[in-house]
């Protein structure tokens, strides 16, 4: 992976620290896009008031930082495992990213359930999950988790697999600078990830916001309800433009911060070729 960013060369703890740092810095940079995406999905007017736009920033940083930390850690682990099993470099990069994202879907689902319940009902950070368990049972704690697993596996495949692969290929074969190549990779990866996963994201959000199941029952029921009430495009793909922009900037920033921080935090892991 270009730019001194081979996650398989780091320990699990080192990968987690790198991912958490890159995730938090990314969310501090592009949080307004997330705020506006959520606003559009809920059919509310967009605000430019910073006091409104930046509501929930701390939780969003904890969520993306924690999720990215898990994704870096698990992706590095699976890349080592696949490389040891004799997989090709491309299989190692793509397969490790997909599996790492799949694992990260479990904690990510819990964190997003907390965030959504806080946004809707003003619950506390530490009291949300116990409260959901007490009132609704363990099944509701993991409500929508299958959608999160699918979304995060494809998201991480695009972020840590497709995006850096496109960057490395463009630098090697086209001779363009690495930042322009990263921007192209991030844009291509974001179209892939956002379009395929947006229905999953919408269904999951609706399910986690309706624990009483008053309107949204299960995955199929929620998808059918949204499609019948709003139409497929409007119901399942509302806010897609904002999400593509959000994901494109996230892919670019996470990979850029990863490549910038890698040699600073872990100079011992930078190969001789990359030091030249």
C-alpha positions as a printed NumPy array, in Angstrom:
array([[  0.   ,   0.   ,   0.   ],
       [  1.441,   3.269,  -1.043],
       [  2.803,   5.921,   1.188],
       [  4.238,   3.815,   3.959],
       [  0.848,   2.509,   4.972],
       [  1.13 ,  -1.304,   5.025],
       [ -1.059,  -2.176,   8.005],
       [  0.253,  -5.746,   8.111],
       [  3.648,  -4.414,   9.234],
       [  2.19 ,  -3.003,  12.472],
       [  0.965,  -4.681,  15.639],
       [ -2.733,  -4.716,  16.48 ],
       [ -2.314,  -1.971,  19.074],
       [ -0.3  ,   0.205,  16.667],
       [ -2.947,  -0.176,  13.966],
       [ -5.705,   0.764,  16.417],
       [ -3.882,   3.931,  17.514],
       [ -3.239,   4.894,  13.886],
       [ -6.878,   4.285,  12.952],
       [ -8.337,   6.139,  15.928],
       [ -6.124,   9.169,  15.264],
       [ -6.889,   9.236,  11.53 ],
       [-10.611,   8.767,  12.192],
       [-10.902,  11.585,  14.717],
       [ -8.91 ,  14.02 ,  12.553],
       [-11.105,  13.129,   9.577],
       [-14.375,  13.686,  11.423],
       [-13.161,  17.022,  12.815],
       [-12.572,  18.057,   9.203],
       [-15.745,  16.899,   7.427],
       [-18.399,  16.73 ,  10.162],
       [-20.738,  19.313,   8.536],
       [-21.261,  16.916,   5.616],
       [-22.476,  14.222,   8.026],
       [-24.763,  16.702,   9.771],
       [-26.296,  17.855,   6.483],
       [-26.647,  14.264,   5.197],
       [-28.65 ,  13.292,   8.285],
       [-30.751,  16.44 ,   7.943],
       [-31.659,  15.644,   4.332],
       [-32.469,  12.004,   5.147],
       [-34.94 ,  13.171,   7.793],
       [-36.532,  15.744,   5.48 ],
       [-35.47 ,  18.702,   7.627],
       [-34.161,  22.097,   6.423],
       [-30.386,  22.508,   6.194],
       [-28.886,  24.93 ,   8.712],
       [-25.637,  26.887,   8.399],
       [-25.66 ,  27.85 ,  12.084],
       [-22.471,  26.323,  13.593],
       [-24.258,  25.703,  16.905],
       [-26.718,  23.455,  15.064],
       [-24.365,  22.004,  12.452],
       [-21.827,  20.814,  15.05 ],
       [-24.281,  19.174,  17.446],
       [-23.13 ,  15.637,  18.234],
       [-19.537,  16.24 ,  17.098],
       [-17.994,  14.532,  20.148],
       [-20.043,  11.352,  19.699],
       [-19.334,  11.365,  15.957],
       [-15.576,  11.608,  16.635],
       [-15.786,   8.753,  19.139],
       [-17.797,   6.697,  16.652],
       [-15.581,   7.222,  13.592],
       [-12.377,   7.145,  15.64 ],
       [-13.378,   3.917,  17.369],
       [-14.7  ,   2.272,  14.215],
       [-11.642,   3.253,  12.16 ],
       [ -9.393,   1.985,  14.954],
       [-11.143,  -1.389,  14.876],
       [-11.017,  -1.444,  11.057],
       [ -7.288,  -0.707,  10.954],
       [ -6.579,  -3.289,  13.663],
       [ -8.678,  -6.09 ,  12.174],
       [ -7.666,  -5.314,   8.586],
       [ -3.996,  -5.554,   9.556],
       [ -4.671,  -8.847,  11.345],
       [ -6.486, -10.4  ,   8.384],
       [ -3.875,  -9.121,   5.932],
       [ -1.166, -10.901,   7.922],
       [ -3.289, -14.059,   8.019],
       [ -4.011, -14.004,   4.273],
       [ -0.386, -13.242,   3.379],
       [  0.726, -16.143,   5.565],
       [ -1.734, -18.411,   3.761],
       [ -0.121, -17.575,   0.417],
       [ -2.683, -15.101,  -0.931],
       [ -1.573, -12.674,  -3.639],
       [ -0.888,  -9.029,  -2.675],
       [ -4.2  ,  -7.901,  -4.187],
       [ -6.132, -10.681,  -2.455],
       [ -4.405,  -9.801,   0.803],
       [ -5.202,  -6.1  ,   0.496],
       [ -8.831,  -6.483,  -0.608],
       [ -9.7  ,  -9.545,   1.461],
       [ -8.146,  -8.128,   4.62 ],
       [-10.062,  -4.871,   4.215],
       [-13.391,  -6.662,   3.604],
       [-12.996,  -8.974,   6.618],
       [-11.756,  -6.146,   8.83 ],
       [-14.819,  -4.092,   7.958],
       [-17.119,  -7.039,   8.625],
       [-15.796,  -7.428,  12.177],
       [-15.989,  -3.677,  12.828],
       [-19.727,  -3.741,  12.086],
       [-20.522,  -5.184,  15.528],
       [-19.143,  -2.357,  17.732],
       [-20.11 ,   0.217,  15.1  ],
       [-23.744,  -0.93 ,  15.301],
       [-23.776,  -0.467,  19.079],
       [-22.18 ,   2.995,  18.868],
       [-24.606,   4.143,  16.187],
       [-27.585,   2.791,  18.13 ],
       [-26.392,   4.917,  21.054],
       [-25.974,   7.992,  18.84 ],
       [-29.383,   7.612,  17.172],
       [-31.19 ,   7.062,  20.471],
       [-29.405,  10.106,  21.929],
       [-30.43 ,  12.231,  18.96 ],
       [-34.062,  11.142,  19.192],
       [-34.688,  10.859,  22.922],
       [-31.808,  12.612,  24.711],
       [-30.519,   9.47 ,  26.437],
       [-27.105,   9.476,  28.119],
       [-23.914,   8.127,  26.567],
       [-23.418,   5.353,  29.128],
       [-27.073,   4.711,  29.933],
       [-28.417,   4.101,  26.435],
       [-27.418,   0.464,  25.845],
       [-28.397,  -0.723,  29.371],
       [-31.688,   1.144,  28.988],
       [-32.408,  -0.486,  25.625],
       [-31.58 ,  -3.925,  27.046],
       [-33.837,  -3.427,  30.079],
       [-36.816,  -2.166,  28.068],
       [-36.56 ,  -4.159,  24.834],
       [-34.184,  -7.082,  25.418],
       [-30.897,  -8.191,  23.87 ],
       [-32.319,  -8.484,  20.335],
       [-32.951,  -4.733,  20.218],
       [-29.395,  -3.986,  21.364],
       [-28.247,  -5.572,  18.095],
       [-31.151,  -4.282,  16.001],
       [-29.975,  -3.55 ,  12.462],
       [-26.594,  -5.222,  13.   ],
       [-26.809,  -7.258,   9.767],
       [-27.15 ,  -4.032,   7.782],
       [-24.166,  -2.56 ,   9.629],
       [-22.06 ,  -5.655,   8.9  ],
       [-22.845,  -5.419,   5.192],
       [-22.288,  -1.68 ,   5.057],
       [-18.976,  -1.672,   6.945],
       [-17.502,  -4.631,   5.029],
       [-18.038,  -2.866,   1.687],
       [-17.099,   0.526,   3.168],
       [-13.757,  -0.745,   4.483],
       [-13.096,  -2.713,   1.297],
       [-13.413,   0.563,  -0.599],
       [-11.506,   2.694,   1.943],
       [ -8.538,   0.433,   2.756],
       [ -8.594,  -1.774,  -0.348],
       [ -9.907,  -0.121,  -3.507],
       [ -8.865,   3.489,  -2.778],
       [ -5.157,   2.826,  -2.009],
       [ -4.999,   0.252,  -4.836],
       [ -6.226,   2.811,  -7.375],
       [ -3.788,   5.36 ,  -5.945],
       [ -0.814,   3.002,  -6.244],
       [ -1.797,   1.945,  -9.781],
       [ -2.202,   5.535, -10.992],
       [  1.128,   6.617,  -9.487],
       [  2.935,   3.624, -10.984],
       [  1.367,   3.573, -14.46 ],
       [  0.291,   7.159, -15.085],
       [  3.017,   9.022, -13.248],
       [  0.62 ,  11.465, -11.562],
       [  1.428,  12.717,  -8.072],
       [  0.249,  10.65 ,  -5.12 ],
       [ -2.206,  13.268,  -3.808],
       [ -4.047,  13.541,  -7.139],
       [ -4.021,   9.75 ,  -7.401],
       [ -5.445,   9.47 ,  -3.884],
       [ -8.198,  11.947,  -4.744],
       [ -9.126,   9.871,  -7.815],
       [ -9.083,   6.668,  -5.787],
       [-11.205,   8.212,  -3.046],
       [-13.78 ,   9.454,  -5.558],
       [-14.035,   6.081,  -7.308],
       [-14.164,   4.2  ,  -4.014],
       [-16.832,   6.496,  -2.614],
       [-19.159,   5.983,  -5.598],
       [-18.769,   2.216,  -5.176],
       [-19.271,   2.2  ,  -1.408],
       [-21.966,   4.861,  -1.12 ],
       [-24.211,   3.552,  -3.889],
       [-24.107,  -0.086,  -2.782],
       [-24.443,   0.58 ,   0.944],
       [-26.849,   3.528,   1.079],
       [-30.008,   1.365,   1.283],
       [-28.37 ,  -0.601,   4.123],
       [-27.537,   2.65 ,   5.907],
       [-31.08 ,   3.977,   5.508],
       [-32.756,   0.745,   6.661],
       [-30.424,   0.442,   9.666],
       [-31.007,   4.044,  10.728],
       [-34.793,   3.658,  10.541],
       [-34.744,   0.385,  12.491],
       [-32.492,   1.741,  15.242],
       [-34.644,   4.835,  15.61 ],
       [-37.842,   2.765,  16.004],
       [-37.161,   0.226,  18.746],
       [-40.898,  -0.023,  19.429],
       [-41.302,  -1.38 ,  15.875],
       [-44.294,   0.897,  15.451],
       [-43.415,   1.606,  11.818],
       [-40.271,  -0.341,  10.973],
       [-40.281,  -4.054,  11.797],
       [-37.437,  -6.106,  10.328],
       [-35.   ,  -5.556,   7.448],
       [-37.372,  -6.635,   4.676],
       [-40.334,  -4.906,   6.286],
       [-38.416,  -1.653,   6.675],
       [-37.164,  -1.695,   3.092],
       [-40.657,  -2.423,   1.769],
       [-42.191,   0.298,   3.948],
       [-39.72 ,   2.927,   2.726],
       [-40.133,   1.916,  -0.917],
       [-43.945,   1.87 ,  -0.775],
       [-44.211,   5.139,   1.146],
       [-41.603,   7.233,  -0.69 ],
       [-40.634,   5.218,  -3.778],
       [-37.411,   3.228,  -4.159],
       [-35.184,   6.157,  -5.162],
       [-36.554,   8.608,  -2.608],
       [-37.047,   6.092,   0.17 ],
       [-33.797,   4.138,   0.011],
       [-31.426,   6.65 ,  -1.608],
       [-32.408,   9.934,   0.056],
       [-29.294,  11.988,   0.874],
       [-27.065,   9.929,  -1.452],
       [-25.298,  12.969,  -2.943],
       [-24.291,  14.202,   0.511],
       [-23.177,  10.682,   1.461],
       [-21.013,  10.289,  -1.653],
       [-19.341,  13.612,  -0.837],
       [-18.983,  12.603,   2.81 ],
       [-17.467,   9.218,   1.971],
       [-15.163,  10.638,  -0.724],
       [-13.696,  13.146,   1.73 ],
       [-13.518,  10.456,   4.423],
       [-11.62 ,   8.051,   2.153],
       [ -9.238,  10.813,   1.047],
       [ -8.647,  12.165,   4.551],
       [ -8.317,   8.793,   6.319],
       [ -5.806,   7.515,   3.76 ],
       [ -3.96 ,  10.851,   3.709],
       [ -3.729,  11.013,   7.504],
       [ -2.71 ,   7.338,   7.523],
       [  0.131,   8.   ,   5.099],
       [  1.223,  11.154,   6.947],
       [  1.061,   9.656,  10.443],
       [  2.51 ,   6.216,   9.633],
       [  6.192,   7.267,   9.332],
       [  5.854,   9.768,  12.187],
       [  4.343,   7.353,  14.703],
       [  6.08 ,   4.169,  13.53 ],
       [  9.34 ,   4.956,  11.663],
       [ 10.594,   1.44 ,  12.437],
       [  7.91 ,  -0.021,  10.141],
       [  8.714,   2.112,   7.076],
       [ 10.514,   0.099,   4.393],
       [ 13.853,   1.23 ,   2.988],
       [ 12.304,   1.91 ,  -0.439],
       [  9.717,   4.233,   1.073],
       [ 12.365,   6.163,   3.018],
       [ 14.171,   7.115,  -0.208]])
